[in-house]
Amino acid sequence: MKDNILIIGGYDKVGRIISKHLTAAFAHKVIIAGRNFQKADALASELDHKAIAYSLDISNCTDIALLDKTKLVIMCIDQKDTAFAKLCIQKQVLYLDITANDLFIEQMALLDQEAIDN
């Protein structure tokens, strides 16, 4: 069943706030992920382990099985390309990106039709 919320970069400034609020509402369904497992684990501990810590490097993402149980990805890190967003679209995972990078927003807009088709 796809019911997890995956927050990538969920332990930094913006991601931390999102992780705390969503964990309060959806305990044990929030996955705090990023390249630094120690930071993710420290926040999960701070949240009484009602969130799950996970090590994930989206630039070298080979473990896509996680997306099979994920309903929503909230991306809280800047990216260089849309590869991970495309993967989410293909896996029919809702994708929300918290970025202020105009170039990346333009690249994401090019995925509209693929998102609609999936």
C-alpha positions in Angstrom: 0.0 0.0 0.0 1.3 3.4 -1.0 0.9 5.5 2.2 4.3 6.8 3.2 5.5 10.4 2.9 9.2 10.6 1.8 10.8 13.9 2.7 14.2 14.2 1.0 16.4 16.7 2.8 14.0 16.4 5.7 16.5 17.2 8.4 17.7 20.6 7.2 16.1 24.0 7.8 12.9 23.8 5.8 12.7 20.0 5.7 13.0 19.8 9.5 9.9 22.0 9.9 7.9 20.0 7.3 9.1 16.7 8.9 7.9 17.8 12.4 4.5 18.9 11.3 3.8 15.9 9.1 5.1 13.4 11.7 2.7 14.9 14.2 -0.2 14.2 11.8 1.0 11.0 10.2 3.1 9.2 12.8 5.1 6.2 11.5 4.3 7.1 7.8 7.0 9.8 7.4 10.4 8.9 6.1 13.1 11.5 6.7 15.8 10.9 4.0 19.0 12.3 2.7 22.7 11.5 2.2 23.4 12.1 5.9 21.8 9.2 7.7 23.1 10.5 11.1 21.1 13.7 10.7 18.0 11.9 9.6 18.3 9.5 12.5 18.9 12.3 15.0 15.7 14.0 13.9 13.7 10.7 14.0 15.0 10.2 17.5 14.0 13.8 18.4 10.5 12.9 17.1 10.3 9.8 19.4 10.9 7.6 16.4 7.5 8.4 15.0 9.4 9.1 11.8 11.7 6.7 10.0 15.3 7.7 9.1 16.6 6.6 5.7 19.8 7.1 3.8 19.2 8.2 0.2 21.4 9.9 -2.4 19.1 10.9 -5.3 22.1 11.5 -7.6 22.9 7.8 -7.3 19.5 6.3 -6.6 19.4 2.6 -7.2 17.0 1.7 -4.3 13.7 2.6 -5.9 11.7 0.0 -4.1 11.2 2.6 -1.4 8.9 4.4 -3.9 6.7 1.4 -4.2 5.3 2.2 -0.7 5.5 6.0 -1.1 2.4 8.1 -1.8 4.1 11.5 -1.7 7.7 12.8 -2.1 8.5 16.2 -0.7 11.9 17.4 -2.2 13.7 19.9 0.1 17.0 20.0 -1.7 18.2 21.7 -4.8 18.7 19.4 -7.8 20.7 19.6 -11.0 18.3 17.7 -13.1 14.8 16.2 -13.1 15.8 12.5 -13.1 14.4 11.8 -9.7 11.1 13.6 -10.4 10.8 11.6 -13.6 11.2 8.4 -11.6 8.5 9.5 -9.2 6.2 10.2 -12.2 6.9 6.7 -13.6 6.2 5.1 -10.2 3.0 7.2 -9.9 4.2 8.9 -6.8 3.0 12.5 -6.0 5.9 14.9 -6.1 6.2 18.3 -4.4 9.4 20.3 -4.8 10.3 23.1 -2.5 12.8 25.1 -4.6 13.4 28.6 -5.6 15.6 27.7 -8.6 14.0 29.2 -11.7 15.9 27.0 -14.2 14.8 23.9 -12.3 11.2 25.0 -12.2 11.3 25.5 -16.0 12.8 21.9 -16.4 10.0 20.6 -14.2 7.3 22.3 -16.3 8.5 20.2 -19.3 7.3 17.1 -17.4 3.7 18.2 -17.2 2.4 16.0 -19.9 4.3 12.9 -18.6 2.8 13.6 -15.2 -0.7 13.8 -16.6 -0.2 10.6 -18.6 0.9 8.7 -15.5 
